[in-house]
């Protein structure tokens, strides 16, 4: 998974300064943490809690579901 996050603070030069000093690091940490949480949920099997029964349709062998 690759996150592409494009943002721009308003206020011209002042906004770019705030981006450099505060926002860049904060948003980078936010995306790293988000990725770690998604990975943890996916690898633990807890993903079923978030998808619900209607989306649990992929068999472990990759075959389409039987109806």
C-alpha positions as CSV (number, residue, x, y, z in Angstrom):
1,X,0.0,0.0,0.0
2,X,1.3,3.5,-0.8
3,X,-0.2,6.6,0.6
4,X,-0.1,9.7,-1.6
5,X,-0.9,12.8,0.4
6,X,-0.8,16.2,-1.3
7,X,-1.6,19.3,0.7
8,X,-0.9,23.0,0.8
9,X,-1.3,25.4,3.7
10,X,-2.9,28.7,2.9
11,X,-1.2,32.1,3.6
12,X,1.6,31.9,1.1
13,X,5.1,32.2,2.6
14,X,3.8,31.9,6.1
15,X,1.8,28.8,5.2
16,X,4.9,27.2,3.6
17,X,6.9,27.9,6.8
18,X,4.3,26.3,9.0
19,X,4.2,23.3,6.6
20,X,8.0,22.8,7.0
21,X,8.1,23.4,10.8
22,X,4.9,21.6,11.9
23,X,2.8,20.0,9.3
24,X,5.2,17.8,7.4
25,X,6.4,15.8,10.4
26,X,3.0,15.6,12.0
27,X,1.3,14.3,8.8
28,X,4.2,11.9,8.1
29,X,3.8,10.4,11.6
30,X,0.0,10.2,11.1
31,X,0.4,8.2,7.9
32,X,3.0,5.9,9.4
33,X,0.7,5.2,12.4
34,X,-2.3,4.7,10.1
35,X,-0.3,2.2,8.0
36,X,0.8,0.3,11.1
37,X,-2.8,0.1,12.4
38,X,-4.1,-1.2,9.0
39,X,-1.3,-3.8,8.9
40,X,-2.0,-4.9,12.4
41,X,-5.8,-5.3,11.8
42,X,-5.3,-7.1,8.5
43,X,-2.7,-9.5,9.9
44,X,-4.6,-10.3,13.0
45,X,-7.9,-11.3,11.4
46,X,-9.7,-8.4,13.1
47,X,-10.6,-7.1,9.7
48,X,-13.8,-9.1,9.7
49,X,-15.0,-6.7,12.5
50,X,-14.8,-3.8,10.1
51,X,-16.0,-5.5,6.9
52,X,-19.0,-7.3,8.2
53,X,-20.5,-10.6,7.0
54,X,-21.5,-9.3,3.6
55,X,-17.9,-8.7,2.5
56,X,-16.4,-11.9,3.9
57,X,-16.8,-13.7,0.6
58,X,-13.2,-14.7,-0.4
59,X,-12.4,-18.4,0.3
60,X,-9.0,-19.2,1.7
61,X,-8.1,-20.9,-1.6
62,X,-9.0,-17.8,-3.6
63,X,-12.0,-19.5,-5.2
64,X,-15.2,-17.5,-5.7
65,X,-17.8,-18.0,-3.0
66,X,-20.5,-20.7,-3.4
67,X,-24.1,-19.5,-3.3
